[in-house]
Amino acid sequence: MEINDLRSAIAMLKQVDHQLIETDIEVDPNAELAGVYRHVGAGGTVMRPTTIDGPAMLFHNIKGHTDASVLIGLLASRKRVAALLGCQKEELGKLLCKAALNPIEPVVSNKKAACQEVVHRATDPDFDLFQLIPAPTNTPVDAGPYITMGMCYATHPDTGCSDVTIHRLCIQSKDELSIFLQPGSRHIGVMAERATQLNQPLPISISIGVDPAIEVGSCFEPPTTPLGYNELSIAGAIRREPVVLTPCISINEHAIANAEYVIEGEIQPKIKVVEDQNTHTGYAMPEFPGYNGVASHECWLIKVKAVTHRKNPIMQTVIGPSEEHVNLAGIPTEASIYNMIEKALPGKVTNVYAHPSGGGKYMAILQCRKTVHTDEGKQRQAALLAFSAFPELKHVILVDEDVDIFDTRDVLWAMNTRFQADRDCIMIPGVRCHPLDPSSDPLYSASILDKGISCKTIFDCTVPFALKEKFIRAKFMDVDKEKWKDFV
């Protein structure tokens, strides 16, 4: 069935067994909701026990909020993401790569938008984000309620180019949000920095509860999507039709027309806020590596002007270290790496997998093809290209075509039988990586000069071309699958 918004995605899941569960039991969005879903399907780098590849979950009875539901785990299964995007789970990276190379730009419609069925303005006497937005906390020590699946959309003050990204958003007061913008790393951060130089606010819309193609497509990073590239065009390519935007009601910006919620506001120039100013716990929320993120003292401030939403809206949320975040970050990572390598070494890497243990960012497994003796060494060139394609990558594992990169046991089999550390482990110390890796800190090792610097490592678990005949896996008889259809 056609999917063009969150509700059509949910409707599709309802037709598939074990992909969505619903409950009317009252749940507290303050830590309880995430605590429940941890056992249902969080996976990822969440501390065990947790369930991997569990169903999405829709809560219809949210404590303190009437007429609203909360959805979690929509993208917490690679198989489910593939179904929602219309491909095989092994081909997701290639699908995203093709979409990024063939973008379809969004369009603006002035028709009445579904996301504006109900309107709340900040000038209303009872306007209160805490009451309007059923945003959960992941843990009891979070800095506050977080909007974790908000599609942040803004426009560069000079170029007029727009883009969408996902950022950490914490409700700080009845009409204020904090937004964490890692300096220079994402397009909206660059836009906010330029607006500050001009001493003007940056209008921003935050669309929550949208087509999953938009959510996955919004997680690309340079160099695949350089400044000026609108990542909504990737979702357009996936769906083969443009994403529809609508003018906001209180700011000079656009929002995703069929979103469940839209928050309209402005990033304030030269104002920074402490993320945990209301809780003083020292923590923000759990991040993708599996640890509690440290509260930032340099978050930007969004002054909210309005909130619009559908009737009976569905809030969408994600657990920071869950498999859902792995897929959001990891599938665009796969696409970026595959794109870079295919351009430089066509046909030498057949697939890429951003492994969940790295949160979709730290570790990639490359399936390599060697057909002639001059291919020897190109697998290591591919690894270097992977680091260039995705700077936050820390570890690359190289395997041959006969290894299933999506099966960790098979990958570790290759490491145990086709790897000798003294010749097949290549270390590149002193390279900028990702600041959320707690081991990338001078306190961890004197070899690390600054926080966020790591030793990037290649694990070459491929067979030397000259020895391929000595490493042929045991081959079994191909059986008649129709005859044994009840068993194989």
N, C-alpha and C positions, 0 to 999 in steps of 0.2 A: 504494500500500500504506500501511497505517497506520503512523505514526511516533510513538513515545512515549518513545524513549530514543536513546542514541547508536548502539547496535547496529542498531536498525531503520533509522536514518538511513543507516548505512553499507551495509546490505543493499539499500536503495533505490538508492543510487549504483552499486552493482555491476551493476544492471540497465540502466544507461545508459552508452553508449559515452563514453570520454574524460573521465569525471568522477571517477575514482578509480584510482590506481595503487598497487600494493603491492610491497614489496621485502624480501628476506631478507638483503641485504648488511648487514654490521655497520656501524653508524653511531655515532659518538661524540656523545652529547647535548650535550657541551661545544662549542658553536659550529658543529660540522660539520653537524648536522642542519638548522639554519636556513640554513647556507651552501648546502646542496644545494637546499632548497626555494626559495631565492631565484630559482634558475634555472628551477624547475618551474612555479611559479605564484604567487609572492609579490605582485607588482604593487604597487599603492598608491603610497606616497611612498618606497619602497625605491630606493636609488641604482641607476641603470641600469648594466649590463644586468640586466633581470629580465623575467619573463613575466607578462602580464596574462591573466586568465581561464583559467589553467591548471587542471589537475585537483587534487583533494585527494591527499594522499600518506600512506600507512600504512606505517610502519617496524616490522618484526617482530623485528629483531635489534639490540637496544640495548646498547651496550657497558656492562658493569657491572651489567646488570639482566636477570635471566632471567624468563621467563613474563610479560613485559609488552611491550606495543606502544605506539607513539606516533603519534597522528594529528595532522596539521597541514593547514591550508588548507581545512577543511570548508566554511567560509563565505567563501572568497576569490573567489567568483564570484557576481555578482548573480543570474545565471540559476540557479545552483545553490541559492542561498538561496530563490528563488521556488519552485523545485521542491520543496524541503524543507518550505516553509510552505504550499504548495498554492495559488499564485496566479501571475499574470503578473508579470514583473520590473518593469514600469512601474507596477504597482499595489501594490507592497510598502508604501510609506508610507501609503497609504489603508487597507490591511489592518490595519496596526499602529494607526492612528488609531482605526478602528472597534473594535478589540480593547480599546484603552485606555478607550474610552467604555462598553464592555459587559463588565466584568471578571467572571471566574468564580474565586472564591476557592479556594485550595488546601485539601486535606483531609488529615487525619492517619490513617494506618493502623498498627495494632499487629501486623499480620502480619509474618512474617519478610521482611526487605527484601533485595533483590538486592545492594545496596551493602554489606551486612554478612556476606557469605559468608565472608570472611576477616577476622579481627580482630587488631590489634596494639595493645597498651596501652603507654603511655609507661613504665610500671613494669617492663616486660619487660627483661631484662638486655641484649638485643641490639637494642633499639629505636633506630632511626637514620633520620631523614627522608631523609638523603642516599642511603641504600640502598633505602628503601621507595618513594620517589617519583622516577620517571625524568624529573625536570624539566630541560628544556634551558636553556642560555644562548643568547641570540641572537648575541652577538659575543664575541670573546676578552677584551674589557674589561668585560664585565658584572660587576655586584657579586656575582653568584652565580647558582645555578640559580633560575629564576623559574617560579612558577605563574601563568600568564597567563590561564587560562580557568577560574578557580575561582569558583564561585557562592557568594559570601559571604552567609550568612544569620544574622540576629540579631534581637533583640527589644528595643524601647525599655523601659528600666527602669521608667518611670512609666506609660506608656500601655498597655503590653502589645502594641502594634502591631509586626508583624514586616515585614521587607523583605529583598530580595535585590539585591546589586550585585556588579560585578566590580571588583577592586582589584589593584594591583601587590603581589605576595607573593614575598618572597625567602627561601629557606632559609638560616638563619643558624647553626644548630647542630643537633645530633641531635634536639632537641625544641623548637626555637624558629623562628618565622617573623617577619619584619618585614612590616608592612602599611603602605602609603602612603595616608594619608587626607588629602586636600586639605581644609583647615579649612572647615567649614560647607557644603560643596558636595554631599555625598552623605549619604544617610540613615544609613548605618552610622557615618559620622564623627560625626553628631549624637548617635547612641546612645552611642558611645564617650566623647564629651565629657561627656555626662550621667552615665554610670557613674563617670567619674573624679571628677566633683563629689560623687558619693555615696561615693567612695573604695571602689568595689567593681569586681571584674573583670566584663567583658562576655562571656558565653558566645557563641561563634561557630562555625558549621559551614561548611566549605568543600567544596562538592560539585563534582567535576571529571568531565567526560564525561557530558553530559546531552542531553536533547532540544534540538535547535537553537532551537525556539520559546522555550525558557526563556532561552537565551543572548542572543538578540536582544531579547526583552522586558525583560531585566534592565538594559538600557542606557538606559532612559528617565531623564529628570531633571525636576525642577520647572521650570515650573509644571504640566506635564501630569500628573506623578505627585507630588503634594505629600507631605510627611511624614505617615505613617500609611497611605499607599497601598502595598499589597503587590504588587510587580511580577510575582510568580508568577501573579497573576490574569490578566495579559495573555496569558501562554502558555496558561492555561486557556481563555481566550476564543478563541484561535487554533485550538486543538485541539477546542474545544467539550466539554471535560471537564476537571475539576480536576486540577492537579498533585498527585501523592501524596507526602506527607512521611512520614518515620518518626522516632520518638524516637531521639536519639543515645544511645550506650552509656555515655558518661563525663561528659557535661555536660547541663545543663537547657536543651536546645535541640533543634530538629528539623533534618533533612537531607533532601535529595531522594532518595526511596527507590530509584530505579533508576539512580543515578549509578554511574560506574565506580569512583571513589575518593571517600572522605569523610575530611577532616581535621577533628578535633574539638579545640577549644581555647578559651582565654580571652584576650581583650585585656586586658593588665595596666594598671591605673590608674597614672598619674603616672610611667610609665617610657617613655623615648624612646631609640631606638637609631640609630646611624649605619649607613646602608644598606650601605655598602661596607667595613664593619669587617673583613671577611676578605680583601679584595683591594686596598683602598686605591688604586683606579684613579681615583676621583673621579666615576665614572659609575655609573648604575643599569643601564638597558637602553635600547635604542632606542625612542623614543616616536613617536606618530602623525605629528608634523610631519616626521619623517625624520631627525632628529638624535639623537645619544646624549643621553639624559636625565641630568641632573646628580644624583648620589647625594644623597639627603636626609639631613640630620642630625637629623630629627625624625620618624622613622618610629615607629609604635606597635609594641609587642612582643606577639606571640601566644605564649603558653605552650601547647604541644600536649599533649593528654591521651591521644589515641588516633588511629589511622588504621585505617579499614576499607575493604575493596574487594571487587570481584567476583573470581571465579577468572579467571586470565589477563586482567587488567585492561588497559584502553586509556587511556593518558594523552592528553589533548587539550591542544594548545598553539597559540599564535599568534605570528607575528612582529609586533612592535610597530607598525612603520610600514606593514604590508602591507594589501592590499585586504580581507583578512579583518577587520582592525580598522575599516577604512572602513565596511564593511557593518554591523558591530556598532554603531558609533557613529552612522553616517549615516542608517540607515533609521528609527530612533527619532527622530532630528532631523527628518527629513522629516515624520513623523507629527505631531510636536509643532507644527511650523510650520503644516502644513495645517490642523490642528485649531483653532489660534488664529485663523487668517485666515478660515476657513470660518464661524466663529461671528460674527466682526465684519463680514465682507464676503462673504456667501454667494454662491458662483458666480463670483467675480471672479478667483480663482486656480484653475486646473484641475489643476495638478500641481506637485510640488516635488522637486528632486533635490539631495541633499547631495554635492557633487562630490568625487571621490577626491583631487584635488590639495590639498584642504583637510583631508584626513584624516577626512572625514565630519563635521567640526566647524566649520571656518573659513569655508567658502563654500557658499552655496545658490543654486540657479537656480530662479526662479519663472516658471511659464508663466501669463501673464495674459490675461484676456478683457475686451475693451472692446466693448460693444454699443450704447451711447448716449453722447452727448457728455458727460454728467455722470459717466461712468466715468473720464474723463481726470483723472489725479491720484490715483485710488484705487490704482493700481499702486504708487505710492510709499508710500501708507499701508500697503499690504500688506508692503512691505519693512520699515517701522518695526515692524509687528506681528511680523515674523519675528525681529527683534532682541530683542523682548520675550519671544517664545516660547522662544528659545534664546540665552541671554546670551553664550555663548562664540562665537557667530557674528561674523565679522569683515567679510565681503564678501557682498553680495547682487547677483545679476545678474537683471534683469527682461527677459523676452522675450515675444513675441506667441505666439498659438496655433499659428501655422504654423511654429514653430521646434521642433525635436526637442531637448528639454532634456537628453536622455541622449547626444547626439552633440555632443562638444566643438567639432567643426568647424562645425556648424550654429550653435551659440551664438556662436562667434567671427565667423561670417559676419554675424550680426545686429549684433554690436558694430562691425563694420567698415562696415556699410551703414545702420545705424539709430541711430547714437550720435555725438554731438558732445560732447567732454569739457567744454567751457565751459558747456553748458546741461544736460547729462544725467548729470553726475557729482556726487553729493551726498555731502559728507564730514561726518562727525559726530565731531569730535576729543574726546579726553579721556574715553573710555568704557571701563569695566572689561571685559576680554575674557578671554584665557586666558594663564596664566603660562608655558606651554610654547612660546609663540611667541617665538623669540629676538630678533625685531625690536621686541617690546613691552618695551623697556628704555630707561631714561634715557640709557644709553651710546650708543644708536642714534640718538636724536633728543632735543634739548633740549625739544621740545614734549611729551614723555612724562614725566609727573610721578612715576610709580611703576611698578615692574615689573608687567606684566600689563595695563597700560592701552594701548589702541590707538585709532587713528582708524578708526572703522567707515565703510564706504563703500558707497553704492548706485550701481550702473551701470545706468541706465535705457535699455535697448536696445529699447524698444517704440516703435512708430510713433505719433506724435500722432494722436488720433482723427480730426481734421479732414483729415488727409493719407492716410488708409488706402487710398484708391483709387489713390494714386500709388506704393504699395509692394506691389502684388500680384505674387507670385512667378510665374515662367513656369510654365504648366500644360501637362502632357503628356497624350497620349491614354491612357486606361485600356484596357489590352489584355486579351484573353481569357487568363486565367491557366491555364485547363485546356489550351488549345491550346499554350501556351508553358511548360508545367509543368516541363520539363527545364531551363529557363533562368531563370524568374522565380519 
